[in-house]
Amino acid sequence: MFKLIKPAFAQTSDWSLIDPTCIADGDVATIKGFECLFVNLLSILSTLAGLAFFVMFVVGGFKMIFSGSDPKTAASARSTMTSAAIGLIVSIAAWLILKFIETFTGAPVTQFQIPS
């Protein structure tokens, strides 16, 4: 009757896709798990930041299109698009500065590691 519904087997998840350093012997959580958590959070946050910049550009564009001859609305739209551009430039510049430091000093500043 319900052939379209697939059962969820949470107990049989595939651990082969997870970085082996994140899983301790016997599947016990350790302090090394914070490295994986931090890396996962950064990847999610960078994706959300990119989406936020895109949405701000789109909203600013629509505000600019629909502003008509109202200078106040046009200034608000220009401010929104400027803020989005500045945020994008600052986040890219921060990454480039970290890569610059890593290249010239050899210190792995773009990799989060808890010393063992």
Residue frames relative to the residue before (quaternion, step in Angstrom):
aa qw qx qy qz dx dy dz
M 1.0000 0.0000 0.0000 0.0000 0.00 0.00 0.00
F 0.7908 0.2107 -0.1094 0.5641 3.64 0.85 -0.92
K 0.0762 0.8473 -0.5210 0.0698 3.58 0.62 1.05
L 0.6280 0.5483 -0.3419 0.4338 3.60 1.17 -0.41
I 0.6372 0.5194 -0.3237 0.4684 3.59 1.20 -0.43
K 0.1932 -0.7780 0.5901 0.0958 3.54 -0.78 1.08
P 0.4529 -0.6859 0.4863 0.2964 3.60 -0.90 0.82
A 0.3505 -0.7147 0.5672 0.2112 3.56 -1.17 0.63
F 0.0978 -0.7948 0.5987 0.0187 3.55 -0.64 1.15
A 0.1353 -0.8332 0.5333 0.0547 3.57 0.19 1.27
Q 0.6328 0.5576 -0.3359 0.4195 3.60 1.10 -0.58
T 0.7470 0.3874 -0.2167 0.4949 3.61 1.09 -0.52
S 0.1949 0.8015 -0.5443 0.1528 3.60 0.95 0.79
D 0.4808 -0.6761 0.4908 0.2663 3.54 -1.14 0.74
W 0.2110 -0.8087 0.5426 0.0838 3.58 -0.44 1.24
S 0.5059 0.6721 -0.4285 0.3298 3.61 1.19 -0.13
L 0.6377 0.5356 -0.3315 0.4433 3.61 1.18 -0.40
I 0.6257 0.5410 -0.3270 0.4570 3.58 1.25 -0.35
D 0.5742 -0.5932 0.4460 0.3457 3.54 -1.07 0.82
P 0.4664 -0.7177 0.4321 0.2840 3.63 -0.68 1.02
T 0.6089 0.5516 -0.3724 0.4316 3.62 1.12 -0.39
C 0.6179 0.5582 -0.3403 0.4368 3.59 1.24 -0.33
I 0.7175 0.3808 -0.2263 0.5376 3.58 1.22 -0.41
A 0.2836 -0.7562 0.5676 0.1599 3.55 -0.75 1.05
D 0.6776 -0.4553 0.3624 0.4497 3.56 -1.27 0.12
G 0.8209 0.2018 -0.1708 0.5062 3.54 -0.87 0.95
D 0.4953 -0.6913 0.4070 0.3333 3.62 1.23 0.35
V 0.3954 0.6934 -0.4973 0.3400 3.57 1.01 0.82
A 0.4578 -0.6867 0.4901 0.2804 3.58 -0.87 0.92
T 0.0676 -0.7818 0.6196 0.0182 3.55 -1.04 0.86
I 0.7045 -0.4405 0.3401 0.4405 3.55 -1.32 0.00
K 0.5655 0.5989 -0.3816 0.4195 3.61 1.19 -0.46
G 0.5498 0.6266 -0.3868 0.3943 3.58 1.19 -0.41
F 0.5787 0.5885 -0.3755 0.4216 3.58 1.19 -0.48
E 0.5810 0.5666 -0.3744 0.4486 3.60 1.11 -0.60
C 0.6858 0.4784 -0.2793 0.4721 3.56 0.85 -0.99
L 0.6334 0.5295 -0.3245 0.4616 3.56 1.01 -0.82
F 0.6680 0.5035 -0.2961 0.4611 3.58 0.92 -0.91
V 0.6522 0.5040 -0.3125 0.4722 3.59 0.95 -0.85
N 0.6591 0.5021 -0.3089 0.4670 3.59 0.95 -0.84
L 0.6492 0.5117 -0.3186 0.4639 3.59 0.98 -0.82
L 0.6545 0.5116 -0.3188 0.4564 3.59 0.96 -0.82
S 0.6535 0.4994 -0.3309 0.4626 3.59 0.95 -0.75
I 0.6496 0.4994 -0.3179 0.4770 3.58 1.01 -0.76
L 0.6770 0.4992 -0.2980 0.4513 3.58 0.91 -0.90
S 0.6482 0.5024 -0.3341 0.4646 3.59 0.98 -0.72
T 0.6275 0.5165 -0.3318 0.4790 3.59 1.07 -0.67
L 0.6685 0.4898 -0.2999 0.4725 3.57 0.94 -0.87
A 0.6252 0.5273 -0.3421 0.4627 3.60 1.04 -0.69
G 0.6451 0.5138 -0.3186 0.4673 3.58 0.97 -0.80
L 0.6551 0.4949 -0.3091 0.4800 3.57 1.00 -0.80
A 0.6356 0.5269 -0.3323 0.4561 3.59 1.01 -0.77
F 0.6410 0.5089 -0.3325 0.4686 3.60 0.95 -0.80
F 0.6539 0.5169 -0.3124 0.4557 3.57 0.93 -0.89
V 0.6662 0.4975 -0.3033 0.4655 3.59 0.89 -0.95
M 0.6417 0.5183 -0.3328 0.4570 3.60 0.98 -0.79
F 0.6344 0.5142 -0.3325 0.4717 3.61 1.00 -0.75
V 0.6690 0.4975 -0.3034 0.4613 3.57 0.90 -0.92
V 0.6595 0.4976 -0.3136 0.4681 3.60 0.89 -0.89
G 0.6540 0.5045 -0.3136 0.4685 3.58 0.95 -0.84
G 0.6428 0.5221 -0.3211 0.4595 3.58 1.03 -0.75
F 0.6658 0.4850 -0.3060 0.4774 3.56 0.93 -0.84
K 0.6308 0.5189 -0.3404 0.4659 3.58 1.01 -0.76
M 0.6485 0.5143 -0.3167 0.4634 3.57 1.03 -0.80
I 0.6574 0.5134 -0.3127 0.4545 3.58 0.94 -0.88
F 0.7763 0.3603 -0.1834 0.4837 3.57 0.85 -0.96
S 0.4384 0.7051 -0.4651 0.3071 3.61 1.20 0.16
G 0.2700 -0.7773 0.5268 0.2132 3.58 1.13 -0.55
S 0.7505 -0.3474 0.2729 0.4915 3.56 -0.77 -0.99
D 0.4505 0.6846 -0.4567 0.3461 3.59 1.26 0.27
P 0.3267 -0.7822 0.4930 0.1959 3.62 -0.41 1.15
K 0.6011 0.5683 -0.3627 0.4290 3.60 1.12 -0.58
T 0.6764 0.4783 -0.2832 0.4832 3.59 0.93 -0.89
A 0.6342 0.5182 -0.3290 0.4700 3.58 1.04 -0.76
A 0.6477 0.5049 -0.3203 0.4723 3.60 1.00 -0.77
S 0.6308 0.5237 -0.3271 0.4700 3.58 1.06 -0.75
A 0.6504 0.5046 -0.3120 0.4743 3.59 0.99 -0.82
R 0.6467 0.5109 -0.3144 0.4711 3.58 0.97 -0.85
S 0.6391 0.5232 -0.3166 0.4665 3.59 1.04 -0.77
T 0.6412 0.5212 -0.3225 0.4618 3.60 0.99 -0.81
M 0.6917 0.4680 -0.2807 0.4729 3.57 0.89 -0.93
T 0.6252 0.5266 -0.3352 0.4685 3.59 1.07 -0.68
S 0.6471 0.5141 -0.3181 0.4645 3.59 0.96 -0.84
A 0.6430 0.5131 -0.3217 0.4688 3.58 0.99 -0.80
A 0.6652 0.4987 -0.3062 0.4637 3.60 0.92 -0.86
I 0.6517 0.5065 -0.3168 0.4673 3.59 0.96 -0.84
G 0.6536 0.5127 -0.3158 0.4585 3.59 0.94 -0.82
L 0.6515 0.5053 -0.3073 0.4751 3.57 0.99 -0.82
I 0.6668 0.4984 -0.2997 0.4660 3.58 0.92 -0.88
V 0.6572 0.5070 -0.3162 0.4593 3.61 0.95 -0.83
S 0.6781 0.4789 -0.3149 0.4601 3.62 0.89 -0.83
I 0.6482 0.4899 -0.3237 0.4848 3.62 1.01 -0.72
A 0.6451 0.5190 -0.3220 0.4592 3.60 0.99 -0.80
A 0.6260 0.5298 -0.3436 0.4574 3.61 1.01 -0.75
W 0.6579 0.4966 -0.3108 0.4732 3.59 0.94 -0.86
L 0.6678 0.5014 -0.3048 0.4580 3.60 0.93 -0.87
I 0.6238 0.5237 -0.3415 0.4690 3.60 1.03 -0.69
L 0.6525 0.5017 -0.3186 0.4701 3.59 0.96 -0.82
K 0.6570 0.4917 -0.3137 0.4777 3.60 0.97 -0.79
F 0.6083 0.5465 -0.3382 0.4657 3.61 1.09 -0.71
I 0.6587 0.4919 -0.3016 0.4830 3.59 0.91 -0.93
E 0.6613 0.5098 -0.3073 0.4565 3.59 0.93 -0.88
T 0.6633 0.5128 -0.3104 0.4480 3.60 0.96 -0.81
F 0.7752 0.3898 -0.2034 0.4536 3.58 0.79 -0.98
T 0.7410 0.3690 -0.2435 0.5053 3.62 1.09 -0.47
G 0.4042 -0.7194 0.4729 0.3091 3.57 1.14 -0.52
A 0.5159 0.6251 -0.4241 0.4041 3.60 1.27 0.00
P 0.3796 -0.7497 0.4915 0.2285 3.61 -0.73 0.98
V 0.0008 -0.8515 0.5235 -0.0303 3.60 0.45 1.21
T 0.6691 0.4844 -0.3192 0.4646 3.62 1.17 -0.26
Q 0.6637 0.4407 -0.3076 0.5203 3.58 1.29 0.11
F 0.2709 -0.7642 0.5669 0.1455 3.54 -0.75 1.08
Q 0.1181 0.7885 -0.5925 0.1146 3.57 -0.69 1.11
I 0.2948 -0.7071 0.6126 0.1945 3.53 -1.05 0.81
P 0.4111 -0.7255 0.4834 0.2663 3.62 -0.61 1.05
S 0.2941 -0.7700 0.5422 0.1632 3.54 -0.98 0.83
